């Protein structure tokens, strides 16, 4: 008798929607549910309240962000542009942040 695979976050979907869609869904939900750093106090206590609304559970700071992540690439670029920083520098900052996230994801998976 064969063993069944662990399906994780997609267990409620059953066999529907195909593997690619379920993998994408799993990636988005996993990113959304992991702890995020508060921009005010710096603690890893930010939780999603609703679509685009994030709140720190330590200091109570409420702020807007992306639908599934508190900080988006476009948001970082817009913030830099509002300050007057050249866009090329903002893109470099975003790329380094992504690299750090990828390395932290690899450490978590290991």
C-alpha positions in Angstrom: 0.0 0.0 0.0 1.4 3.4 -1.0 1.9 6.3 1.4 0.1 9.6 1.0 2.1 12.9 0.7 1.9 15.6 3.3 0.0 18.4 1.7 0.6 21.1 4.3 -1.3 24.4 3.9 -3.2 23.1 0.8 -5.0 20.3 2.7 -8.3 22.1 2.4 -8.1 22.2 -1.4 -7.9 18.5 -1.9 -7.0 17.3 -5.4 -8.4 20.4 -7.0 -6.7 23.2 -9.0 -3.5 21.4 -10.0 0.0 21.2 -8.3 1.4 24.4 -9.7 -1.4 26.5 -8.4 -1.3 24.7 -5.0 2.5 25.3 -4.8 2.0 29.0 -5.5 -0.7 29.3 -2.9 1.5 27.5 -0.4 4.4 29.9 -1.1 2.2 33.0 -0.6 0.5 31.7 2.5 3.8 30.6 4.1 5.3 34.0 3.4 2.3 35.7 4.9 2.2 33.7 8.1 5.9 33.9 8.9 6.9 36.5 11.5 7.8 39.9 10.1 9.9 42.8 11.7 8.0 45.8 13.1 9.2 49.1 11.4 8.7 50.9 14.7 10.0 48.7 17.5 12.1 46.2 15.5 10.5 43.1 17.1 9.4 40.1 15.0 5.8 40.5 16.1 4.0 41.8 13.0 0.7 40.1 12.1 -1.7 40.7 9.2 -5.1 42.1 10.3 -6.7 42.3 6.9 -5.7 42.8 3.3 -2.8 45.3 3.3 -3.2 46.1 7.0 -0.5 45.0 9.4 -0.1 45.4 13.1 2.7 44.8 15.6 1.5 42.7 18.5 4.2 44.2 20.8 3.9 47.9 20.4 0.5 48.1 18.6 1.8 50.0 15.6 -0.6 49.6 12.7 0.6 50.3 9.1 -0.2 49.5 5.5 1.8 47.2 3.3 1.2 44.6 0.6 -1.6 42.1 0.6 0.6 39.2 1.6 3.8 40.8 2.9 4.2 44.0 5.0 6.9 45.4 2.6 6.7 45.2 -1.2 9.3 46.1 -3.8 7.1 48.8 -5.2 6.5 50.3 -1.8 10.3 50.5 -1.1 10.9 52.2 -4.4 8.0 54.6 -3.9 9.3 55.5 -0.4 12.8 56.2 -1.8 11.4 58.3 -4.7 9.4 60.3 -2.2 12.6 61.0 -0.2 14.4 62.0 -3.4 16.8 59.0 -3.5 17.8 57.8 -7.0 15.8 54.8 -8.1 19.0 52.8 -9.0 20.0 52.9 -5.3 16.6 51.8 -4.2 16.7 48.9 -6.6 20.0 47.8 -5.1 18.6 48.0 -1.6 15.6 45.8 -2.7 17.9 43.3 -4.3 20.1 43.0 -1.2 16.9 42.6 1.0 15.7 39.8 -1.3 19.0 38.0 -1.1 18.9 38.2 2.7 15.4 36.8 2.7 16.4 33.9 0.4 19.3 33.0 2.6 17.1 33.1 5.7 14.5 30.9 3.9 17.3 28.4 3.1 18.3 28.3 6.7 14.8 27.8 7.9 14.3 24.9 5.4 17.5 23.2 6.5 
